[in-house]
């Protein structure tokens, strides 16, 4: 299958110290790719380049095999087939919600405008706010307006830059469900930058890990979680037990859980149970996690987190 979006030999300097690179990157129709990594790793910069809001210093980006020209040659930033919801949302605060929503959309009549406005605002939980100045909305409401605005433009590729960062858990849950339903129904491709990797595990077909401007891992959520290539990637999935390999052999039974990264044994709390210890260990506390409870043991080599029996 031919890629919908493709990046080749990308190099882009950001400031004096940061350089973003990507040798070859692809997105296929209907695919959901999550970009994860520490703050400052280049995720938002890469998303802007994908969305034709930023021209890389070297390399090329192709949409449906056609080269996206430098933005210096464009009348407006962006690409008509690619929708980008930025972290700053890109909304005009003095415009009404309706006006921002329809800014990039052509309607044939007032009736069609009213019908589409009601439909899109209902889809993101903003019904009744059509005539409210956008500057009076909360951060989460502006975020949902930006998403509705992008949906309204019917992009072939939807780029989302931390779309859940300003939302309370209940609103986030509803919006994620709506996004997944929209993506399945529309068969659109999505690239999403997420802060909480659990969102990527739930939704993405592929997770790409950016660190210090480089793509260090790319795989399915299942493979990346079960077989992280480095300690830094394993840390992205939450709490990680880390022990010198010899210490792990001293206090744990074989076969040892997890992975050996450069002489350090690393494993998730869910991989450790009391029966895995060679001898009794002092319990410091229990950490309730909702669907599970961690037991925290004080070992001769520091605290270890595992599952309660």
N, C-alpha and C positions, 0 to 999 in steps of 0.2 A: 504494500500500500504506500502510495506517495505521501510524504509528509505534508501536513497543512501549513506548518510553520517550521522553518529551519534556520539554524545559525551555524556559520562556518568561520573558523579562525578569528574569533572575536578577541580584541584587545581594547580595553578602555581604561585610561588613567583617571582617577577621581581624587583630586588633591595631590599632594606631593608624595605620599607614601603608598596609597592604595591603588592597586591595579587589578581590574577584573578581566579574566581570560576564560574562554570556552572554545575548545577545539572543534567539536561537532555536537550539536544539540538538536533534537527534533521533537515535534509535537504532531500527533496524528489525529485525524477527525474522530470526535467523540471521546478523546482521551482526557483524563483528569490527572494533572501533574502538580504535585505540591513541592514548593521550594522551601527548605528549612535550613537553619543554620544560626549561629550566634549573631547578635546585633553587630552591624558593621561588616558583615561578610559579603555584601554585594547583592543581596536578594532584590531590593527595591530598584537598584540601578539596572540589574538584568531585566527586570519586568518592564521598566521604561524603554529599554532598548527593544524588547520584543514588541511593545506597543507603538513603536515609531514615535515616541516622545523624546527620544535621545538617540543621536547618531554616534555609533562607536568610532573610535579613532582608526581602528583597523577591523577588517573582516566584513561580513555581509549577513543580512537577514533577508530571507525569502518567504513570501506568502504565496502559497499555491505555485511554487517554483519560480515566481517572478520576484526579481530583486526589488526590495523596498528602497526608494531613492533617499539620499540624504535629506534631513528635515530642513536644511537651508533652502532647498528647492521647492518646499511645500508651502501652500498658502496658509494652512492650518496644521498644527502638530497632530500626529496620529495617523491612523489608517482606517478607511471606511469599513474594513472587514474585521477589525480588532477593537474591542472595547476595553478600556482600562479604568478601573475604579481605584483611584490613588488614596494614599493615607490622608492627604489633606482634602479629599473629596471633590475639589475643584468646583464648588458651588458658589454662585453669586449671592451674598447674604441679603441684599436689598430686593432681590427678586422674590416673587411669591413662589411657593412650592410648585404650583402648576407651570409657571414660566420656566423654572429651571428644568423641570421634568421634560418639557417639550422642546427644549432649546435646540436639539439636534434632530427633531422629528418633524416631518411634513405631514399635515393632515388636510383632508379635502373639504371638511366642513366643521362647523362648531359642534354638531352632534357627534361626529366621529372623534373630535378632540375630547369632548366630555366623556365619551364612552371609554376611550383608551386611558384617559387620566384616571378614571375611577378604577379600571381594571388593574393598572400598574401600581397605584397607591394601595389598593386592597391587598395585592400580592406581597407587599412589604410592611403591612400593618400601619399605614399612614392615612387611612380613610378619614375624611373630614378636615384635613389640613391643607386642602388645595389652595386656599387663599391666604394662608399664613405666610408672612415674610420668613424666608429661609433662615435668616439670622436669629429668629426666635426659637428655632428647634434645638433640641439637645444634641450632643455629639452623636449619640446612637441613632437619632432620627435622621440627621444629616447623612450619616453613613448609609442608612437604608434608602434615602432619597437618591443618593449617588448610584446605588445598585439598581434601583428602578429605572433611573435615567439610562444606564448602560443597557439594561434589558430592552428598553424601548427602542434602542437603535438596532436591535436584532443582529448582533455581531456573530461572525463565524467562530471567533475566539474570544473568550471572556478572560481578562486578566484581573485578578483580585489581590490587592496589597493589604494583607492583614484585615480582612473584612469583618472579623469578630472582635477586634481589639477594644471597642467602646461599648460593648453590649453586655447586659446582665445575663446570667446563665439561661434563664427562661427564654429571653428574646433570641439569644444566640442559638439555642436548640431549635426554635421555630424557623429561624432564618436558614440554618444549615439544612434542615429538612426541605424547605422550599427550594433552596439552591439545587439540592440533589434531584428533586422531582423535576425542576426545570431542565436540568442538564440531561436527564434520562429521556424526557419528552422531546426536547429539541435536538438531542444528539450533538450538541455543541461541544467544542473542546474548551477546557478550562485550565488555566495555570494560576495557582493560588499560593501566595506567601502566607504561611501560618506561623504564629508564635507558639501555639500549643500543638505539639506533634501528635497528640491524640486525635485532633481534627484530621490530620493527614492520614493517620492509620485507618480512620473510619471511611474516608471519602476517596482518597487518591488511588489511581491505578499504578502510579509510579511516584516515588519520592526521590528528589534530587537534593543532595546535600552540598551547600556552598560553605566554604570556610576560607577566610583570608583571600577572597576573590577567585577561588578556584573550585571547580566541581570535583569533590573528592569521593562521591559515591552516588550511584543511581541504580535503583532496583525496586522491585515490588515492596509494599509495606511489610509483607510477611517475611520475605527473604532478608530485608534490611534489619528487621527487628531480631530475627532468629540468628543471623550471622553478620553482625556489624563488622566492617573491615578494620576499624580502628577503635581505640578507647574513646576518642573524641566523638565519634559517631554514636557509640553505645551510650554515652552520657546524655545525648539528646533525648533519649526515651525516658528520662526521669532518673530516680535515685539508682546509683550503681555502687555495689560493693567492690572495693579494690584492695587486694592483698598482694604482698610479694609472693611469688610462686612457691618458695620454700616454706613460707608461713602457712599458706593454704594447704600444702601437703602435710604440715605438722598437725593442724587442728581439724581438717576435713577428711572424710573417707573418699576413696577412689570409687568410681570415676569422678573427678572434680567437676563442679558445675562451671558453665561459662567458657571463657576464652583466655588464652595467654597472650597478652600484648607486651612484647619486649620484657618478659620476666615478671609481669604483673598479672595476677589472676583477677579477672573482672567478671561479675555476674550480677543479674538482677535480683532483687529481694524475692521475687516469686520463684526463683530457682533454688532457694535455701530453706530447709526445714530442720527441726531439731534433730531428726534421725541422721542427718548428714555429718554431725559433729562426732569426732572420735571420743570425746568425753563431755561431761556436763559443763555448761557455760552459764554465767550469771545473767539473769534477765534484768535489764534496766527499766524497761517500760513497754507498753503496747501502744501503737499508733493506729487509731481507728481511721480507716480510709473509705468508709461507706460500704462498698461491696467486698472489702477484705480488711484484715487487721494485720499490721506488721508487728512482729515481735523483734525487739531490739536487744541484742546480746552484747555484753561487755567481755571481749576476748583479750588474751594477752597481746593481740596485735591491733586493738582498737574495736570500735563498735561495728557490728554487722547487723544488717536488716534482713529478715526472712519472714516466711508465712507462718502464721499461728496454726498449730495443729488443731 
